[in-house]
């Protein structure tokens, strides 16, 4: 039913939205001799050298490649023969990010090891280090998302100085020889979910502009580029966003355009608000840009219904938002309300506006009137996309996180010419830079200089001199681990836990494992799980009961019918009824976790005579959950994953490997991989499509029948997907007694986080409540 965002990784989105695409603007006289900003001149991502490469691998057409220390998603910028790039080196151990969009990447606490914030200057011709500067070393003061980095903002250069911004740390200015000119510390601010920062500075006529949208106090600030003097600061009525501003010099004036969740806002060069547009998605990332007099702004969080692309005319003032059903007005030339991508910025090339969606779909629109030329069309084996597209020589380039670039013919239909693959360990989220006849691709592991006719076998490796001596880590205080902190030791063999069999259920076979004799206990797993989740409880309960742990339809060895209608709640509770009938019992004790808990609640309400007692793990009463979805903003945020699961193509974006990240036991994890690989991904998500509330969330129209039996509820309090506030008033919907047990140190999968506590609690409660 729910997804624990701390434990499970889902390839869709998350949960990711970082650096290489969130960069700045500076006027550059010759975009092909210099590449001083994200996506080059005007942030457009267009190259004009006819000798630029369109084919490469990790060695072919590679002039050089160098391993980069640390982690950073900032893009490289270039001036003359100098390449500038930022990174942050963790002197401790870093958790490896995983590719793709997913939940589960939140890390609410910063790492406790020493980090080093650094700027590198490389030689464009050879990749060797010309200079490096460490701007700070210490323990981070704020957290970041698993996939993010502390160097997600791209530097910007005007040919005299390079300006490097590390959000929540400071803004640092160097001359091109590596001498520090000035620095400006920033007070750290909390960001949404602790995801960190990513919006880069922009530069115009000797001034630097920085947007810092956060959860505490958002602002736009202007600095004198030469000295670092703060010129003015404007407080913004915004929360966290990751979109870099854009300086729009049009035929009427020059203005600073700042996309945000609350709306697009444009300011004059003194910080005075000029105009606003409301109607953005709930997370805004992409960088605006101009083409033929129109400004293009997009915002497309993957789980929102509102994903607009706007084409805006100059000269506006005040609120120019579209009214209901409008797609244009005096200052909005056109809009596409559901067409924007999440992470990548759109691109206009050869009179076509290209849209690359994070999950591997592409669309194309006419930039003049917004009419669709084609799409959405899926790229073959497209994977996850975070980097923004680029173009040259009649071709459009789409780089995914696996290091695969799809080379597309610039035309009125999608035509993939070929793909280029980098190393297996390359993870690509930064947007490349184009300079002269060279293409620079920054990955998690290294930097590539792609150039026709070159070949290299061995990457350049350079030392990373440290000016900071790392102190020894303090000894951990002696503390006896709690029950929930103890790892589950030794994954049991599936065949040792009981006898396998099948129960027919209206044309669907439900697989089960059974053990023991006595009153019937039916145990129902949740998502993404299977019967084996009860491996710690089955042996103990089987001493006094006949335990039957089922695979729900769509999972593991049970049948996997097609169609959303086959996963409606009526079907799911019917499976439980038929399992009980299969064992020739009149009633059963029903135990459910997550989606299994939802099925158990509904079964008890619809079949009271067949429900002996009810045990629910980490799933509040349905009325409590609906109430929180309708009234609690935090629960609404933490339930955003469900909207993605309800989307038509969600199943194609999810990888089994990411579904099992929450399983702590290594041997058990192997079993989960096998079980979920033979499950139906579409079937598992049909539970959400058929039964989960849809936005706008509303209070239940009817409270429904009360549960007639005694109920035990066990809830891990670290569960972010189902906040404990949903437990309030659950007793109102239960006719008999309710026993509520909370486990402070357990997360969503409480039966595996605290197996001894859960097993003992269930067994004792059943004994005390015959």
N, C-alpha and C positions, 0 to 999 in steps of 0.2 A: 504494500500500500504506500509506503513512504520510503524515501531515500535518505539514509544518514549521510549528511554532507561531509562529515569528518572521516568516514570510513570507506565510502564507495566512490569510485572514480567513473564518471560517465562520459563517453565520447559524444558530445553534442555541441557544450559549453560552457562552460564555465567559464567554466569557469574560467575563458581566458581572454585577456585583453591587454596585451602588453606592448611595449616600447617601440618596436621597429616601425610601427605605423603611426606613431603619435608625435609628430615632429614639426619643425618650424619653417618659417618663411624669411627669406632675405633676397633682396634684389641682387642678381648676379649678371655681370656683363656678358660673359660667355659661358653658357651652361655646360659646354662640352670640354672646356679647359679646366673648369672648376665645378665642383658639386658640393656647395656649401651648406646644404639643407636637405631635409627629407624630400625625396622625389624631384630634386633639382629645381630648375627655374620655375617659380610660381607653384611649386608643389604639384607638378603635373605628371612627373614620371616619364618623360619622353626623351629619348636619345635621337641624335641626328647624324651620327657618324655611320656611313654606309659599310664600314668594315667591322662593325660590332658583331660578335659571335651569336649564332642562334643554336649551336650544338656544343655540348660539353659533357664531360663526366668528372670524376674526381681527379683524373689525370690528363685527359685529352682536352686540348685548347685551354690549358691551365698554365699561365705564366709563372705563378708561384702560389703557394698556400702556406700559411703559418698557423700553428696552434696558438690559440688565445687562452691565457690563464683566466680563471674565475668564470663568472657568468655575467652576461649583459645582453639585453635585447635592443640596445641603441643601434641605429644604423651607422655605417661609416660616412664621414664627410671628407671632402678632398679639396685642397687648394694647391695648385702647382704639383709638385712631386710629393706632397705630404698628405698622408691619410690619418685622420684622427678618429679614435674610437675609445669608448669608456668601458670599464668593467669593474666588478667588485669581487675580490678574492676572499673566500671563506677559509680561514686557517684551520677550521675544524672540518667536520664532515657535513656535506650538503646532501639533502634528500633530492634524489634525481627526479626531475619533472617528467611527466608522461605526455605523449603527443595527443592532440585532439581536444575537442571541447568536452568538458566534463564537470560534474559536481565532485566535491570531496577534496578540492584543492585549498580550502581555507586553512590557514595556519594562524590562529588568533594570537599566538605569542611569538615574539621575535626570537631568532636563534641566540644562544648564549655564548657563542664562540666569537673570537676576534675576527672582524672583517677589515679588508683594506680597499678603500675607494681609489681607483687609479685611472689615469688618462695615458694612453699610448699614442705615439706618433710613429707611423711606419713609412718606409720609403715606397712610393708607388711603383717604382721600377723593379724592386727586389723583394719587398716584404720585410726587410730587416728593420729593427727598431732604431729610430733616430733619437728618440728620447722618451722617457716615461716619468710621470709625476704622481706621487701619492698625495691625495688631498686630505685624507683622514684615515685613521685606524681606530677601531674600537668595537664594542658590542652594539649592534643595531638598537635603536630606540623605538622602532616601530616594526610591525610584522609585514610580510608580503605574502601573496598567493604562491602556492607551490610552483606554479609555472612562471611567475614573474621573476624579476631581478631587482637589485638595488641600483642598477644602471640601465633603466629602461628609457630614459630621456636621451634623445640624440643631440650631440653638440651642434653648434652652429658657428660659422666663421665668415668674416668679412674680408679676409685676406691680410688683415693687420693683426687680429687677435682671434683666438678660438674660445668660445664660451661653453662651459660644461656645467650642466645643471643636474644635480642628484637630488630628486625630490625628498623632502623631509630631512635634508642635510644642509644643502647650500648651493650657491651659484659661484663658479670659479672661472676666472679669466686668465689666460696665458697668452704671451706672444707666440709667434710661430716657431720660435727656437726653444720653447719650453719654460721660459721664465714666467713665474707667477706675477701678474699685474695687480690683481685685487681679488678678494673673496667676500662673499656675502652669506653669512649663516642664515638658515631658515629654521623657525620653530617647527618641530614635528607636529603633524595633525593626524587625527584618526581618519582612516578611509573606510569606505563601506566594506564590511566583512574582513577588514584588515588586508585588503588586496594590494595596498601600496599605491605608488604614484606612477605616472607615465607621460603626462603632457609636457612637451618640450617648449623651451623659450623660442620666441620669434624676434626678428631683428629688422628695424626699419630706420633709416636716416639717423644712425647714431644712438638709437634707443633700443633697449631690450624690453620685451613684454613677456610676463609670465602669468599664467593662470594656475591657481591652486584651488581646485574644487574638492572639498573634503566634508567630513561630517561635523566639524566644529565651527569653522568660520571661513567660508570661501571668499576668494578675492582675485582681482586682477591688479598687477603692480607693474609700474614702469621704472626702469633704471637708465641712468646715463651709461652707455656702453663703455666709454673710455675710462671712467672712474669708478663705476659701481654705485654712484650716488642714487638713492631712491628719490624719484621725482614726484610720484603720486601713487595712491593706492585706493582702489574702489572695492567696497564690500559687495559681494554678490549673494543674492537670495537663491543659493544653490546648495545641493549636496554633491556627493562624490561623482566626478566624471573624469574621463581620461583623454579628452579631445584637446589637441593643440589649437590655439587660435590662429587666425589668418589675417594678415594686413592686406586689405582690399583697396587698391588704388584704382578708382573708376573715373569716369569722365566728369564726375561732379565733386568728388572729395576723396580723402583717404580715411579709412575707418578700420577698426579692429573688430573682427567677427569672432565671437566665442560661442561655439555650440555647447549645449547643456541639456540635462534632462528636463529642467523647468522651462527651457526654451532656448532659441537662438537669440543672442543679444549682440548688438553692434554698438561700439563706443567710438567717439571721436578721439583724436590724439591727445586730448586733455583728460580723458576718462569720463566724459559726459555721455550718458546713454542716448543713443539715436533712435533705435527701433528694436522691437522684439517680435518673435514668432513663437507662439505656444504650439504644442502638438508634436513632441518628440518621443522616442522610446525611452524606457526607464534606465538605460545605460547608453551613454554617448561616447564614441571613441574616434570616429573618422575625422580627417582633416578637411576643411573647406578648400576650395580653389575657384579660380575664375576662368571662364572661356567665352570669348567673343562678347564680352560685356555683361554676361550673366554670372552670378555667384551660385555655386553648387554646394549644398550642405546635405548630409545624410546622417541618419541615426537608426540603427536596426538591430536592437537586442533580439537574440534568436527566439526568445520565448514570449515576446510581445506581439500583439496583433497590429499595433501601430509601428510601422517601419518606414518613415517617410524619406523621400528624396525631394528636395526643393530646388527650383531654379529661380533666383531672386534678381529683380531689376534694381539698379541703383536709385538713390534719392528718397528712400522711404523715411518715415518718422512715425513714432508712436507704435501702437500694437497693430501689426499687419497680419495677424493670424487669420487663417481660413475659417470661415463659418462651416457649420455642419453641411456636409455633402458638397462643399466647394472644393475644387482642385486648383483654382487660380483666382487671382484678384488683380488689383491695380499694380501691385509690386511683386507678386508671386506669379511669374510667367507660367509655370506649371508645377504640378507635384504628382508624385506617385506614392500613395499612402502606405503601400505594403511592399515596396521594392528594394529597400536599402539593405546592405550587408551589415554585419555586426562589427567585426574587427577591420577588414580591409577598407581602404578608401576607394571610392569609384574613380574612374579614369575616362577622359575623353580623348580619343585618338581617331584621326581620319573621319571626323564628323559622326562618330558613334560614341555613346556613353556606355562604357563597359562596367558591369557589376559582377563581382566575384563574391559568392557567398561562402561562409566559413565551412559549410559541409559539402562543398564540391559542386555546387550548381552555379551556372553563369547565366546572365541575361544581358540584353543589349537594347538601348533606347536611343531615340532621336534626341539629341541635346537641345534642339530648338523648341520642340513642342512636347517632348516627353512620351511620344508614342512608342510602343514596344516594337522593336525590330525582330527579336527572337527571345525565347526563354520563358521561364527558367529551363535550362537543359543541363543534364548531369555530365560532368567530365568523366571519362572512363577511368575508373580506379582513382578518383580524385583525392580522397582523403580529406584531411583537415587543413584549412587555409587561414593563416593569420597575416602573413605578409601582404602588402598592397601590390597590385599589378604594375607592370611597366611595359613600354612599347618602343619599338624602332623597326625600321626597314620593313614596314608592312606587316609586322607581326606583333602579337600581344603575348605577354609572358605571365603565367600564373605559377607561383612557387608554393608548394605545400610544406607542412611541417616535417614530412619524411624526407625532404631534400629533393623532391621530384618537381621539375618545372615542365608544365604543359605549354607547348609552343603552339599558338593559335593563329591561323590566318586572319588578317583583318578583312572581314567581309560581312555580308548581311545574313550569314548563317554560321553556326558553329562548325569549324573544321579544324580538328587537331592535326597538326603536321607531324609532330613527334614529341617525345618526352626526353628530358635529360635528368640523370640520376647522380647524386653525390654519394658520399660514404654512408654506410649503414648507421654510424653513430652521429651523423649530422642531424640536428634538429633545427629547423629554420622558422624563425618568427620575425626576424628583422627584415626590413625592405632593402633590397640592393641599391647600390649607387652606380651611376653611369658617368664615366669620364673619358673623353677621347674615344679610343677604340677598346676600352677596357670596361668590364663589368665586375664589380666587387660584391661578393656575397658573403655575408657574415652569418655563421651558424653558431650553435651552442659550443662547438668544439674548436672552430678555426675560422680563418678568413681566406677566401679564394679570390685570386685575381684571374678572371677569365679573359682570354685573348686568343684570337685566331692563330693557328699554326704553332702553338706552344704545347709542350708536354713536359710534365714533371712527375716524378715517381715518389719523391720523399718530401714531406713538408718541412718547412723551416721550423726549427725549435729554438726558442731563445729563453735565457734565464729570466726569472722574474725577481730581481733583487728586492729585498724587503728592508725598509728602514725602520721596521717596528719589530721588536723582539717579543714574541708571544709568551706571556707568563703561563706557568703550569695551571691546568684547570683545578679549581678547588675540589677537595674531596667531598663526595656526596655524603650527606648526613645519614647515619645508620637509621634505617626505618624498616620496620617489618611490613612487607607488602600486604595490601588488603586482598581479600578474596577476589575482587574484580581485577586486580592487577596481575594475578598469577596467570601465566600463559597456559592455554589448554595443551597439555602434554600428550603426545602420542595419538595420532589420528587412528581411530579404530577401523578395522576392516569392515566394509559395509555388510558382508555376508555374516559376520560374527554378531551383528546386532539384532538379527531376527530372520524370519522367513519372508521371502518375497512373494507377492501375488498380485492379482488384478481384480478389481470390482467393476462390473458393468454399470454404466450410468447413462441411460437414455442414448445409447449408441456410442458413448465414449468410454474407453477403458481407463480406470484410475489405478495407477500403480501404488502399492503400499508395501511397508515392511511391518510385520507384527511379531510380538514377543510377549510371553506371559499368559496367565489365565486369571479370570475374575471379571469384575465390572469393566465395561469397555471404556477406554480413553482414546479419543481420536485427536491427533496432533496435526495442526495445519501450519505450514511454513508461509513465509512472506516473499518479498522481492528483494534482491535476486538470490534465491535460495532454493533448497529442495529438502526432501525428508531428512537428510543427514544432519541438518541443523540441530536435531534433537538427540544426537548421539550420546550426550552426557546425561540426558534425562531418561532415555529409554531403559537402560539396565536397572536403574533404581526403581522406577515406577512399575516395571514388569514384575517386581517381587510381590505385588499385591493386586495388579490389574492386568488386563489384556490390553496392551498398548498397540495402537495402529497409527503409524506415521505415514501420511500420504504425500505423493507428488501431486500438486494441483494440476489441473489440465493446462497443457502448454509447456509443462516443465518436465525435464529429465525423461523418465520412462513412461509417463502417462501420455495418452493420445493428445494430439495438437491440432484440433479442428481449426479451419480457416474461418475468418469473418469475425468482426467485432461482436456481432449478435451472440456468438457462441461463448462469450465471456461476460455476459450480463450477470448481475448478482443472482438472479433466479436460477441460472445454470450452476453457479458456483455453490450455492447452498444446497441445490439438488444433488450435487456430487456427494456432499457430506451425508445427506439423508440416505442415498443409495449405498454408501459404504457401511453405514449402520445396519441397513437392511441386509446387506451381503453377509454380515456376521450374525444375522438372525437375532439381533438385539432390538428391544423396544426403545431404548434410550442410551445415551452415552455422555460421559464427561468430555466436553469439547475444549481443547486448548489451542489457542491461535496467537501467532506473532505477526505484526505488520499487516500485510494483506490477509494473512490467515486470521489475524485478530478481527479484521473487518468482516470476513466471512463468518467467523464465530459469533460476533455480535448479531449479525443479521439472521443467522440460523436460530439463535436462541429466541429472537423476537418473532420469527415466522413459524418455528416448530417448538413451542414451549414444552409440549408433552414429551418430545424426544431429547430434550436437554436436561441432563441430570444436574450438572454443575458446570460453571463456566470459568475458564482461566484465560486471562488476556495479558499479553506481554507487549508493552510499548505500542499500544493503539488505544487512545481514549475512546469513549463512547462516540458514535458517529455524530450525535448532536453537539457534543463538546468540540469536536474538530470543525464542524461547520460553523459554529459560533466564532471560533478563533480565526478561521479563514475570512469571515465576514467583518470582524471587528478589530483584529490584532495585526497591525502593519508588519510586525516582526515575523509572525507566523506566515503572513502572505509572502514576504520575501523568501522565507525558508522553504516555501512550497512551490517556488517558481519552476523547479525541475518538472513538476507534473504537467505544466503547459507544454513543455517540449515533448514529453512522452506522448502527449495527445496529438502532436503534429503528424501528418501523413507519412513522412519519410524518416521518422526518428529511428526506427529499427535498423536502417541501413547505416546509421552513423555510430552505432554502439559496438564496441569490441568486447569480446568475452574477457580478455585479459584485464580490462579495466573494471569489470563487474566484480571481480574476486579480490580486490585490494583490501577489503575489510577483513578477510579471513586471516587470522594471525598464525595459525598452525601451518607450517610449510607443507606437510604431507596432506593435510586436509585440503589445502588450497589446490593441490594437484587434482583431487577428486572433484572439487568444484568446477575446475576448468573443463573436465570431461563432461560433467553433468550439464553445465550450461551450454556447452557446444552442441549437445544433442537436444537441447531445448529449442523452442520456437521463440526467437526474439520478438517477432510480431505478436505472437500469442501472449507473451509476458506483458508487453505494453498495452495489449487490448484490455487488460484490467483497468488501466487508467482511462482509456478511451471510452469504455462502456460505463464506468462507475464513479470515477473521481469527479468532484465538483468542478465546474468550469467557471471562468470569469465572465461577468462580474459575480464574485462570491456573495451569496445571500444567506440570511438566517433560514433555518428549516421552516417550511410552512406548517408542518405538523411534527410534534415530538414523537409520534409513532407509539407503538405498544411498549409497555415496560417489560424488562426482562424479569421472568417469574422465578428464576432460580438464584441460589447464592453465587456470588461472583468474587473471584480473586484477581486483582490487577497488580502487576509488577511493572515498574517503570524505571529505566535507567535515566538519571537526571542529566547526563551529558548529551542526551539526544537533542540535536539542533533541528532535525526535520520535524519532530513532534514536541513542541514546547510543553513543559509541565503545566502551564496555565490551562491547557485543554482538559486537565483532569478535574478542574473545579466543577462542582455541582453534578458530577457523574452519578452520584447517589440518587439524584432526582428521577433517573430513568430506570432504576432497579427496584423491584417490589420487595425483595428480601434483603439480606445483609450484604454489604460490600466490604471487603478487606483490601486495603491499598498499601502496597509495600514499595517504597522507593529505594533505589540503589544509587547513592550519590556518585560513585566512581565509575559506574557502567554507562555505556553509550547505547546506541539504538539496538544493537544485537545483544541484548542483556543476557540471553541464555548462553551465549558464548563468552561474553565479557566477564560474567560472574556465574559460571556454571554450578558451582557448589551451592551458592546462595539460592539460585533459582530452583535447583533440584530439591534441596532441603525444604524450601518454603512451600513448594507445591505439595510435596509428600506430607508435610505436617498439616497443611491446611486441609487436604483431602481426609486425613485421619480425624481431624477435629470437626469436620463438617460432613458427616456421612450422609 
